Amino acid sequence: MTSLLVASRNSKKLAELHRVLMAAGVSGLTLLSLDDVPPFDEAPETGATFEENALAKARDAFRATGLPSVADDSGLSVDALNGMPGVLSARWCGRHGDDAANTALLLAQLSDVPSERRGAAFVSACALVSSAGEVVVRGEWQGSIVREPRGEGGFGYDPVFLPAGSSRTAAELSPSEKDAVSHRGRALRLLVPALRELAG
């Protein structure tokens, strides 16, 4: 078995990668999170793009542990806000990871925006860094922003994101439904060939 470090403490991200690997029939990888390895200095996320941030996180993890490392940077790009919150999605309200406050601020900023101009996309860049080299992929999930949060599933902006062609928000989808169409699901599937090679 080859150990693969997922450079995150988010158990939902780890579970998502596990489901994608299972669905693709990739075995031979043991997934570890940052909680499973000795702490190391993690560079702040200062990149201008999701790709830069994902690659920086994966490089840091690989350099510190010597383990093949995968990292993602993801967020919400809203048309009416010129692509923001973007790379600032997790700390849009000024505090990192306060989902409710981030979502409330976003809805307040869009309060006067008519339905036809509420287009948005979730974006995920995933980077894999190992002794074999570096791979960076990107997945996008198109949709729009609803006016009131709906649903108990997912995390982040899921309760206000309505995927294109869906009558349910991302937070109203089951994990397997979400994996099939989500930005991170798409990006992770693009990584599968490299991960399959890694698994031997």
Helices and strands as residue ranges (DSSP letters): E 2-6, H 11-23, E 29-33, G 34-36, H 50-65, E 69-78, G 79-81, G 86-91, H 99-109, G 115-117, E 119-130, E 133-145, G 158-160, E 161-163, G 170-172, H 175-181, H 183-199
